[in-house]
Amino acid sequence: MKALKKFLFLIFYFIEIFVNTPIDECIQRDPKGLYKKALNGEIKGFTGIDAPYEEPQNPEIEIKNMNIDESVNFIINSLKI
């Protein structure tokens, strides 16, 4: 029954996970340099630079100020049903 419950949960539910990261951190971590190109005007309509970014209003899970291991553990623990 527990396996069926998990299966149905995964099929029928959408879980919004918001990785709340400041724009400066996104720019610093950008491996392709897309933020730099957007800041230089080479890319138009880039979210958070010259196109609006709207934070989720009510995400089921929010990741903030966590490293990767902490984030993964937090998500896994949050999804336990």
N, C-alpha and C positions, 0 to 999 in steps of 0.2 A: 504494500500500500504506500509506503514511504517513497519508493522509486516512482510509482505512478504519480504521486503528488508532485515530485520534483519535475518529472517529464511534462506534466500539464502546465506547471508554472513556467517552464522554459518556453513552451510553445505559445501560450496565450498572454503572457505579460511582457510589457516593455518597461525596462528599468532605465530611467535617465540618470546617468552618472555625470556630474559636473566636476571637471578637473579645474578648480579655481586657481588659475595661475596669472600673476601680474604680467602685463604686456612686456615689461622690461626683461622678465625671465624668459618669456617666449622668444624675444629677439636674441637673447644670449644663447639659447639652446638651439636655434634654428640651423640645422645642418646644411640646408640648401641655400641659405642666404636670401630667402624670399622676402623677409621683413626688410632687409637692407635695400633690396631692389624696390620695394614698395615705398620706403622712406625717401629714396632717390627719385621717385616718380616713374620708375621703369615699369611698374605694375600698377594698374588702376583698379579701383574697387576692391582693395585688399581689406578684409575684415579686421577691424581694430585700428587701422591706419587711416584710410580715407573712406571706408564704408563702416556703417554702424555695427556694433556688437551688442547684442542683447543677452544678458545673463539669464539662465533659466529661472523661472519664478519659484518653482517648487520641485527641485530635483529630489528623487528618492535618496540619492547618495551624493554627498559633496566631499571631494578630496581637496584638502587645503593644508599646506605646510607639512606634507608628508613625503618621505623618500619613496622609492619604488616598492621596496619590501613592505613598508608600512601601508602603502596604498593598496597593494594586492591583498594583504591580510585584512584590511578594513573592509574591502569589497566582499571578500569571501565570507567574512563573519556577518556582514550586513545581509547577505543573500541566503543565509541558512534558514531553511523553512522546516 
